Amino acid sequence: MGNNCVGNCKSSNTDNVVVVQGSPIRNHERQWSDRGRVPANNRSTLQSMARVGSRVFKQTSLDADIEAAGTSHSQNGDIFDNGNKQQQQVKRATLTEHKASTYEHVHEMVQESIDSIHQTSKAKAGRVGLTNLGNTCFMNSSLQCLSNTIPLSDYVLGYDYRSEINHDNFLGTQGQLVSSYAELIKHLWLGSKSSYNPSSFKNILSKFAPQFEGYEQQDSQELLAYLLDGIHEDLNRVKKKPYIEEKDCDGTNDEGDAITSWSNYLQRNQSIIVDMFQGQLRSTITCRNQQCKQQSNGTDGCGHINVKFDPFMYLSLPISDNCNTLDDCLDLYCEEELLVGDEQWYCPKCKTHVDATKKIDLFMLPPILIIHLKRFKVSSYGGNRSKITKSIQYPLNDWNLSKQKKSSSGIYPLYDCYAISQHHGSVGYGHYTAHAKNRFDGMWYNFNDSIVNGPVVNPRSEGLGSGSSAYCLFYNRVERVDSEKKTVIRRQSISRPELWPHLQREKVTEWKSVRVNDYVWKDDGDDDDNEEKVQMGLGRVTE
């Protein structure tokens, strides 16, 4: 166990409790950097970080205990003042252990720890460039956007993520990818140099993703998609995935069916990536069989409807000549399409392949929303790639998606943009950069490989908010918590349905399920990978 503490950390032998910024953590539930003591000449670059887990301590019944501890009687009956020392001992004795529902305790610890490292100036924190290793600007752009995704950086800097590595998941890298990413983030936020060489990360990436070997120009969104998926598989808290057969839905109970689908998904997938980035789409396919009698509404088909709810990690939006804003692209994405010819759909009622309509809707949105604008297209003749240079306007603040989100439950979908991966030039002669907001001053900075410029005084004058270079957009969902704007990440698990996005509403008790053959869950108090699932029917969900 290391003994270097970053930030406002205090340790005491009493009751085996370590207090980290007011949040005590038991010694056996946390670990320090496994690299051991940092050499004196490198401490400014590689600082050990206290890692906290999914359990926190809450104070209970302190007032009466502290007041009682203020005075007491000696053996001979004399009254004396115990002072602060005994009050602190009582305070420690009355701390109780709880499962953390969010990662807010991690955010607070990391925030103050970075403060303590950069006491005189935070000029380097998060404003460190990445060396171009030879056409690796695509990678640098995505990494800078993810680095400024503060909840994810807090997680790898301050959370005991190593305890969540799934070493048995053949879809992952046994923790190599997430550990390499965490090391890179440590240099970007805790280092003292103006730029960092990401060759170690690149080597690990290429080891498991041969498509990124060498030094040819690649796609920043493809890198982003692989990295997030790889981190998810490395940190998937589900050790044994049960077989689950998805049931077809008919559109009569969308709210309940969406919850059931999410619970099924969580039985196989639980990670910080799910907590942060994953939402839910509703896919509706309607039979349009022209051989059937015309419906009363004048449409063809037997009337059969098939509805499915699918998770998503980012939205890839098309661009047409009529698209001028991000909302236009989103409307085009959600536009109903006709399935004919080779794309006909098999209707279980008609027992044959038929013409059909398909519509995608946003049903539940995640705390962190990534938008990918599909600027690159491949021609059907010859397979040549070209770039769509259409200028698209996108909001930097207060992007309201309440009209596009079809579920009546969940957090109000209001988003602020905090990072942008940009592509300049053509397909063959392009270059990637990034813009991102810094966590401390809230200002935009430009990341061009090893060079970081800023702050940007007027984002609009820098072309932010519109243009043909915006490729991947990163948005934080903002919530009002104690009159403060925050992005809250709720830890998703089977045993805590009250934390599911569908049940985040003002009056949770008003929701009832009409299904009788789904799941309810008993919280047995154990960790996420030991949760009991009781197949008793999904009843009333209470606060």
N, C-alpha and C positions, 0 to 999 in steps of 0.2 A: 504494500500500500504506500503510495507516494505521500509526501508531506508538503508539497508545494501547493499553495492555495491562491487562486487568482481572484481579485475583487474583495468584497467585504465579507470574508469568510472567517468564522471563529470556531475553534474546536474546544471541547471540554471532555475530560475523562468521566465526568458525572453523567450517569445514565447512558453512556455510549452514544451521545447525540452530537451531531455536527450541525451548527446553524449556518445556513447559507442565505445571506440577505434576508434574515427574518424567517426563512422557511427551513426548519430543522430536517435533516436527512440522516437516517441511521447509517452507521458506517458500513454495515454489510449490504446495504442496498445501493451503494454508489461506488464508482471507481474513478480513479484518475487516469490520465493518459498512460497507456501501457508502454510508452517509450521510456519510462523511467525518468530520472532527474535530467533536466535539460542543462547542458554545459553552459557555464557562465557567459561565454562569448556568443551564445545563440539564444539566450533567454528573451532578448528583445524581439526575436523572430518567432520562436516556437514556445509559447507559454502553455503550461499545463492548464487544463480547464476542468473544473469540478463537473462531474456528470451526474445528473439526477434522473431518477426513474419515474415510473408511472404512479408512484405513491407519494403523497404529500402529508404534512402534519397540520392539523387545525387545532386552534386553541378552544378548549371547552371549559366552561364554568370557572373562568379565571378570576373574576372580580371578587367573589366571596372568598376564594382560597387565598388570594393575595392580601385581602383585608385581614383575614384571620392570621396570616403569616406575619403581619406587621407587629403584633405583640403576642407574647406567650408567657407562660409561667415557668420558673425554674423549679427544681426539685423541692426547694425550701419555701416555695410559694411566692418568691419575689417576681415582680413584673419587669420585663426588660424589652427593649426595642431590638428586633432582629435585623433591621436594615435591609438594604437591597439584595444582599447575598441570598438570604433565605427566600425572598420574593422570587428571585430568578430560579431557584431550585424548585419552588412550587410551580412556576410557569412551565418548567421542563417536564415536571411530573404530570401535568394535566394536558399535555399535548397528545392528541389521538391520531391514529394513522387512518388515512382515507385513500381510496382510489382517485387518481386525478381524472377529471372529466375533460379538461382541456390542457394545453401546454403553456398556460400563462405563467406558471411558476418558472418554467425554463426560460421564457422570454425575459422575465425580470432579472434573472440571474445573469444571463448572457449580456444583457444591456449594461448592467453595472460592472460586469467583469471587463468588458471592452473599455468602459470608462476608466477603470483602474489601470489598464495597460497603457492607454493613451491619455495620461493625466494632464499633460500640458497641451496636447493638441490631438484631435481625432482626424487629422488631415489624411492619414494613411488608411484608416479603418474603412474597408469596402471600396477604396479608391485605388486599388492596385491593378496595374495592367497585366496582360498575359502575353508572353512571348509568342510570336508567330513562328512555328516550327517549319514552315514551308507550306503555304496554302491552307493553313489551319485556322484562318479567320472565322470560318463557319463554326468551328468548335468554340473559339474564344467568345464569339457573340452569344451563343446559347448559355455558356457557363457564366457569363457576367449577368445575364438575366436571371438565371437560377440563383446566383450568389445574392442578388438583391431581392429574392423571394425570402423575406425575413423569417417566416415561421420554419422553413426548411433549413436555413442556415443555423437558426437557433437550435434546431433538433440535432444536427450533427456536431455542433459546438458544445452544447450544454446537456444534452440528453444522453442517457446510457444506451445509445443505439446498439452497441455491440451485444448487449444482452438480448436483443431482438433479432439478431442475425439467424436466419434459417439455414443451417448447415446441411440439411437433408433435402432441400428443394433442388431438384435437378434442373429446374428452369432458371435458377439463379447462378451466381458465381461464388457461392459459399462465402459471401461477404467481401470478396476482393474489390468489387466495383464500388460499393458504398464506402468502404474504408479508404480507397484511393480518392474518392470524391471528397470525403470528410477532411482528408489531409490537405487537399487543394483549398478548400474553403477556409481552413485554419490559417493558411498563408495569406489569403485575401483579406481576412478580417483582423488577424492578430499579428501579422508580420510588420516589419519596419521598412522593407524595401519598396521601391516604387513600381516594380514589376516582378512577375514570378514566371518561371519556366515550367509549363505543365507537361513536360515529357514523361514523367512517371505516370501521370493519369492517362496520357495518350497510349502508353505501352499496355497498360491494363485494359483500356478500352479496346485496342486492336486485338488483344489476346482473345477476347470473347466475342468480338464483332469484327470479323475479317474485312467487312465492307469498308471499314474505316482505316485499314492498313495503308501504309504509304503516305504520300503528301500531296495527293490530288485534291482539288476543290470538291467539297461535298455539300450536302444540303443541311442547313442548321436545324430545320424542323425534324428531319430524319434522325439526326443526332439527339435532339431533345427527346423525341419519342422513345428511342432505344434506351437512353439513360434513365428516364423516369420509370420505364417498364422494368429495367434491370434492377434499379434500387428497390422497387416494389417487391420483386421476387426475392431479393436478398433479405428483405426485412419482413416478409410475409409471416405474420404471427400464427397463421394456421399451419400446424405441423402435418396433420393428416386431413386431406381434402375428401369429404364425403361425395358420393355420386348423388347429384340432384337432377331430377327430370323437370324441366320447366313446363309449366302448364300454359295452354293457350287461354287467352282472356278475350272477352267479347265486348269490352268497352262500357259495361254497365256498372263497374265498380273500380274505376281507375285509381282512386286514392288508396283503397285497400289493396288492390293488386300490385300497385307500385311498391308498397311497404313489404308485401310478401316477397316480391322479386328482389328487393334490396336485402332482406334478411337471408334469402337463399345465396345471394352473392357474398355476403359477409361470412357465411359458413365456409367459404373457400378462399376468401381474400380479405385480409386485414393488415394494413400497414399505414405508415405516415403518408404515403402517396394517396391511398384511398381517402384518408382523413382530409387531405388538403385539396386534391385536384379532381376528384371523381364526382361526377353528377349522373343524371339519369335522363335518357331519351325515351320518348314514347313513339313507337312505330305502329302505324295503323294501316292494314291492308284490307281493301274492300273488294269483293267479287263484282266484276262487271261483265259477266258472261252474257253475251248477246243472244244466246239460245234460250235464256230464261225469260219469263214474263216480266215486262217492264214494271218497276216499282212505282208506288203511289207518288213518289217525288219526281217521277219522270226519268229516273236513271235505270240503266241496264243492270242485270246481275240478280243472283239469288238472294241477296241481302246479307250473306254471311260476312262477318267482320272478324279479323284476327288482330289482336293487340298484344304487343310485347314491350317490355321495359328493359332497356339495355344500358349498362354503365358506359360512360365516356370519360376520357382523360383530357381531351382537347377537342375543339371544334374546327374542322377544316372547311372554310367557307369559300364557295365559288365566287368568281368575279365575272360579270357580264358588261356589255356596253352600257346597260342602263343603271349600273351600280355606281352611285356617287358617294354613298355613306356606308358605314359599317352596318347600320340597320338594313340597308338595301341588300347587302350580301347575306345577312342573316335571314331575311325574308325569302331570298332566292333558295337558300339552303332548306328552308321549311316548306317550300312550295310543293304542292301535290304533283306527283308524276304518274304517268300512265305506263303500265307494264304490259307490253305486247310483244308478239313475235317470239324471239328466243328468250325474252325476259318474262314470259307468261308465268303466272303463279298457279300452284296446285291448290284448288279449292276442295277442302275435305267434304263439303256438302254436295258439290256438283260431281265429285269423284273424277275430276279431269283438270288439265291445265287450261286456264282461262285468262282472258284479259282482266286486269285489275288496276286499281289505283293504290298508290303508296304515299303516305305522308309522315314526315318526321317532325316531331314537336319537342321543344325543350320542356321537360317536366320538373326536374329538380336540379338546381344549379349548385356548384361547389363553392367553397370559400375562396379558392384561387381559380380563376377562369382563364384558360389559355386559348387565344384565337389564332388560328393559322389561316392566312389569306393565300389561296391557291393561285399564286402568281406564275407558276411554271406549268406548262402544258406540253404534252407530247403529241405530235401530229399522227394521225392514223395512217399516213403514207410515209414510210421511211423512218418513223420513230424519232424524228428530230425534235429537240426541245427548244422552246421559245419562252420569252417572258412577257407577261401581261403588265404593261406599264401604266395602266389606268390609275389615276390619282383617286385615293379613297380618303374621305374624312372620317375620323374616329375620335370619340370623346376622350379627353384626358381626365375628366372628373364627372362624377354623378351620372354614369351610364345607367339608365333605368331600363331594366328588362322585365318589368312587371307585366307588360302586354304579351311578351313572347313566352314567358313562363306559364305553363298551362295548369300546373298544380295550384290549388287554392291554399295549400299549407306551405310551411317552410319560412325561412328568413326572407325579409323583403329584399329583392335582388337589385341593390344599388352598388355600382362598382366604380373604383378609381383605377386608372392606369398607372403602373409603377415601373414598367420596363418594356422595351421594344427592341426586338432583333430586326435589323435593317439590312436589305440587300441593295447595293448600288451597282449600276451598270447592267450589262447584258449577261446572258447565260455563260458565254465563253470567257468573258473578261470582267467578271463581277467581283465585288468585294463586300464582306460582311462587317458591320459595326453594331454597336448597341448603345442605347440610351437607358439610363435607370435612375430612379430616385434614391438618394441616400437616406438611411434610416435616422440619422442624427439631425441633419439640417433640412430634410425634406426637399432638397434641391435636385434638379436633373443634372446628370453628368454624362459625358460622351466617352465611350470606351472604344478605342481604335487599336486593337491588339495591345501592345505594351504602353501606349500613350493614353492617358486619362486627362480630359479637359473639362473644365467647369469651375464653379457652378454655372449653369445656363440661367441667365437672368430672365430672359423672355423666351419661353419654350416655343411659342408660335413663330418667332423670328428664326428659330433653328429648324423650322419645318416640322416640328412635332404637332400632331393633331391632324395632319393631312399629308398627302404626297404619294409618290409611287414606290418609295423605298420600304415602307412598313411591311414586314413579312410575318412576324409573330408578335402578338400583343399580349401582355400579361396584366391581368386585372385582379385587384383585391376587392372582395366584398366588404363593405363597411357597415358595421352595426353600431348602434348607440348603446354603450355600456356605461352607466353612471355618467351620462351627459358627455361621454368621450367617444370619439370615433375609433373603433378597433376592428381588427380582423380576427375573429375567434375560430380556432381550429378545435373541433370536438372529436375526441377519440372514439372511433367507431368499433363496436364490439357486439357480439350476440347478446351478452348479459345486460347491456345498457341501452335498451330501445329508446329510452327517453332522450338519448343524445343523437338519435338518427335525424337526418335533415328533414324528413317528412313530419316529424313531431315537434319541430321548433316553431311553435305558434303561441299566441298570447293565451289561449285557453285550450290546453292540451286535452282536458277532460271532456271536451265536446266531441272528440273524435271517437267513433265506434266502428268496428269492423263488422260487416255482414257475412264474412266468411266463417266457416266452422271447421275447416279441415287444414288450417295452416298452423304456424308455430306460435307458442308463447314461450317466454324464457324466464327461468328462475335465476336470480343473481345469488350464486353461492359464495360470493366474496373472494373467490380465487382469481388468479390472473387470467388474461384473455384466452390463453391456449388450454385452460382447464375448465372452461365454462360448460355447464350442463344445459342441454337443450331438451325441453320437455314438449312432446308432440301432443298437445292437449286442445288445440284450437285457439285462435287469436281473439282474445276477448277485449274488454274495455281497457284502454290504456289511460292510466291516471298520472297525475303530476307527481 
